[in-house]
Amino acid sequence: MKITRIQFRNIHGDERLRALASITLDGVLTIDDIAIVQLGRGFTVRYPRNRYRQYIVLPRTPEATKRIENKLLHSYRKFLCGERGNTT
């Protein structure tokens, strides 16, 4: 599984929520509304949930979680620096 595309939408007016991300896996599956949340001096990733607060999508292994979150947060830091609006 490879992340082939990442897009960010900045969120204004929220104390902790900084952006919503969309990722595409292997060019065929897109996951929208992954939240980039500021905690203290760093960021964390929150996966989308339904109105009952159940996860809609969630990595099933610690390795997948780490790989997705590292790629998302690295790309978000680049996005903040203005290098690219959309990143892969």
C-alpha positions in Angstrom: 0.0 0.0 0.0 1.5 3.3 -1.1 0.2 6.8 -0.5 0.1 8.3 -4.0 -1.5 11.6 -3.2 -2.1 13.9 -0.3 -4.2 17.1 -0.2 -4.7 19.5 2.7 -7.5 22.1 3.4 -6.6 24.6 6.1 -9.2 25.1 8.9 -9.5 28.6 10.4 -11.3 29.5 13.6 -10.7 26.3 15.5 -8.4 26.2 18.5 -6.8 22.8 17.8 -7.9 21.6 14.4 -5.4 22.9 11.8 -6.3 21.0 8.6 -8.3 18.3 7.0 -6.3 15.9 4.8 -7.4 13.6 1.9 -5.1 10.7 1.0 -5.2 8.4 -2.0 -3.8 4.9 -1.6 -2.3 3.1 -4.6 -4.1 5.6 -6.9 -7.5 3.9 -6.4 -8.8 4.5 -2.8 -9.3 8.0 -1.3 -9.8 8.7 2.4 -11.2 12.1 3.2 -11.5 14.2 6.3 -8.4 13.0 8.2 -7.9 15.7 10.8 -4.5 17.3 11.6 -4.8 18.4 15.2 -2.3 20.5 17.2 -1.4 19.1 20.6 1.1 21.3 22.4 4.0 21.9 20.2 3.3 19.1 17.8 0.6 17.6 15.6 -1.4 14.4 15.6 -3.7 12.6 13.2 -7.3 11.8 13.9 -9.2 9.5 11.6 -12.7 10.2 10.4 -15.7 9.1 12.6 -19.4 9.0 12.0 -22.0 10.8 14.1 -21.9 8.0 16.7 -18.1 8.6 17.1 -17.3 5.2 15.5 -14.3 5.2 13.2 -15.2 5.1 9.5 -11.7 4.2 8.5 -8.7 3.1 10.6 -5.4 1.4 9.9 -5.4 -2.1 11.3 -1.7 -2.6 12.2 0.7 -0.4 14.1 3.0 -0.4 11.1 0.4 1.0 8.8 -0.6 3.6 11.4 3.0 4.7 11.7 3.6 4.8 8.0 0.4 6.8 7.2 0.8 9.2 10.1 4.5 9.9 9.4 3.9 10.6 5.7 0.9 12.8 6.6 2.7 14.9 9.2 5.8 15.2 7.1 3.8 16.4 4.2 1.8 18.8 6.4 5.0 20.4 7.6 6.1 20.9 4.0 2.6 22.3 3.2 3.0 24.8 6.1 6.3 26.0 4.7 4.5 26.8 1.4 6.4 24.3 -0.7 3.3 22.8 -2.3 -0.5 22.9 -1.9 -0.8 19.2 -2.9 1.9 16.7 -2.2 2.6 13.1 -2.9 
